[in-house]
Amino acid sequence: MSESLKIAIIGDYNFTYNSHHATNLSLDHASDFLELEINYYWIKINEAIQYKPIYFDQFDGIWIAPGPYQNPFYLNGIFKLLLEHKSPVLLTGEAFKTFIEFLIAINQLNPYSEKLISENLIAGNSFERVTINPLSSTFEKLYDNFSNIELTSSRFSLYPQLIEQLKSKFIDIEANNQFDDPEIVSLINHDFFVACAFCPQISSTRDIPHPIIYTFLKAAEEIRVSNT
């Protein structure tokens, strides 16, 4: 029997949050679809930040779960660690904004301390529909047989000049929403580092697993096999 895939889920798990429960279920959907045996482990953010980088070498993939977070500031240290990590990384939900802010800070893209990202445009803890408009051939294929209507509790508007700065050196914009704001970005010079402002796990079902999530697992399995 082949070794199980190990996935670390970094977030402050709460079983009452739909997006957290859906994270577990979506991994089950995707692993069944790919006929992979997986084990996933939730790691609290304040614990993850204390581990040395070598700790995460045991995992084949790392998922930054949606919030809420007890201390979102700690995510910056985790992002710094993951930039140098070879395993596939998937980020969904509220951490999208923190990740963009992290890229702005480490690359000194805001010398005048301007407001470049809006606050969350979705009030409360409700979910709203967003339309995903893929901009790359990779994500066009992923949405060929999957609805491009997703659910989100976090939506942010980015200053156009910031988007151009990020696109030039740091990220690819993989998809926009109906408001022409980025919904999916990927990190340049990383085999798989994808950040979604929405929560693809909520749209996943056992009959139709979400393509972003099973692609994440496929990438993790490919790296695991290449390392054995």
N, C-alpha and C positions, 0 to 999 in steps of 0.2 A: 504494500500500500504506500502511495506517495505521501510525503509529509504535508500536514495541513498548512494552509496559508494563514499567516498571522497578521492581523490588522489592529493597529492601535487607534482608538477613537479618543481624541483629546477634547475634553469638554466637561462641564459640571452637570453630570447626568441627573435628571429628575424624571421619574417614570410618569409624572402627571403631564409632562410636555409632549404634545403630539409629535413634534419634530424629532424628539429624542427616541421615542418609541418607534417612529417610522424609520429612523436610522438603522436600528437593529433589523427590522423587518425587511428593509430594502437590501441589506447585505444577504439575508437569507434568500430573498427572491433571486438575486444575481448569482449567488453561488449554486443554487439549484439549476438555474438556466445554463450555467457554464459547466455543471457537473464537477464542481470543485468542493473540496472539504476545507472549510475555513473556521478559524477561531478568532473572535474579536474581543478586545479588552478596552474598557473605558478607563481613562486616566484623568484624574482631576487636573485642572490647569495649574493650580498652585503646587501640585506634586510633580507634574511634568517638567516645570521650570527648574526643579532641583536636581533632575537627573543629568548625568554627564552624557555628551553626544553618543558615546559608545553604547549606551543603554538602548537606543532606538535602532541599533543595527540588527537586533533580533526580529524586528518587524519587517514584513514584506510590503506594507503600505501604511500610510498615516492619513487619518481623516480628522480635520478640525471641525467639530460638530457645531451646530447653531447654538446661540445663547439661550437664555441669559447667562452671563458669566459673573462669578463672584468678584473677579478682578480682571477686567479686560486688558489692563496694562501688561499683565504677564504674557499675553499673547505675543508681544513684540520680541521677547526673548526666545519664544518658541519658533517664531518665523525666522529669526536669525539662525537658529540651529538648522531648520529645515532647508534653508537656501543651499546649504552645503551637503544635504543628505541626498543619497542616490535613489532612495525608494520613492515610488509614486506618492503624490500628496494631493488630496482632495479637500477643498474648503467650501462649506455651504452655510448660507445664512448671514447673520449679523457680523461675523468676523471679516466679511468682505471689506467693509469700510476700514476696519483696523488694519487689514493687510495693505490696502492702498495707502493709508496714512503712514504705515511703516516704510513702504517704498519711497514715499515723498521724503521722509526724514533721513533715511540712510543715504539717499542720493542727492540730498540738499536741493530739492526742487521748489522749495517755498522760502526763499531768503527773506521775504518781507512779511512772513507770518500772515498771509491772506487766508480767507476762508475759501478753500478750493473744493470742499465736499459738503453737500447739504446734510442736515440732520435727517433722521429716518422720516421718509415721507408717508409712512403708514402708521397711523395712530394706534396706540394700545397694543394688545396682543393678537389682533385679528389677522386673518390671512386674506390677501387680495390676489386676483388673477393678473398675471403678466403674460404678454405674448413674446415668445422668444423668436428673434429673427437672426438665424445663423449668418455669419459673415465669412466663415472659412469653409472650405470643402469638407474638412473633417467633421465639423459639427452639422453641416447640411446632411451628410450621410447618417449621422446619429439620429437626426430628427426625421429621416425619410419615412419611417413607419411608426413614429411616435408623435403624439399631440404636442404642438408647440405652445400650448396653454399650460402654464405652471402656476404654482401657488407660492406666495412669499409673504413674510411678515416684516421684510426689510427691503426698502428701495431707496437708492441714493442717486442724487444728481451730481455729476462731476463737471467742474469748470472745463470748457472746451480746450483751453490752452494746456491744462494739466493732462488731458487725454493725449494730446499731441506729444507732449514731453515723454509720457510713459510709453507710448507706442514707438517712439523713435529708438529706444534702447532697451527697455525693460520688459514690456509685456506685449502680447498679441491680444487684440479684442476679438474674441471668438463669436460673440453674439451680443446684439442690442435688444432692448425691449421696445414697446410701442411708443415710448417717449424719447427714443434715440439715446438712452443712457446705457452704458455697458452693463450687461447681466452676467456674462461669462468672460473671464480673462484667463490667459495662460502665461506662465513665466517663460521668457526667452532663455535659451541655454539650459533648460531642464527637460528631461525626457517626458515627464508627466507631472505638472504642477498646475492644477486647474482650480480656480476660485469662482464660485457661483454666488450671486447675491440672493438668489431664491433657494428653495429647498427641493431639489429633485427627488429626494427620498419620499416625500409626501405623495408624489404622483406614481410611485412604483407600486406594482401589484404582482402577485404570484404569477398570474397569467401573462402579464406584460411587464417584466422588470425594466427599470429605467436604464436607458442605454449609457448614460454618463457613468452610472455606478458599476454596471458590468464591464465597461471599458476600463475603469479604474482597477477592478479586480483582475482583468486580463493583463494589464500592464504590470501589476504586482506579481502575477504568476510567471510572466515571461522573465522578469528580473530574477525571481527565485530560482527558476530552472537554469538560467544562465550562470548562476552562482554555485550550482551544485556540481 
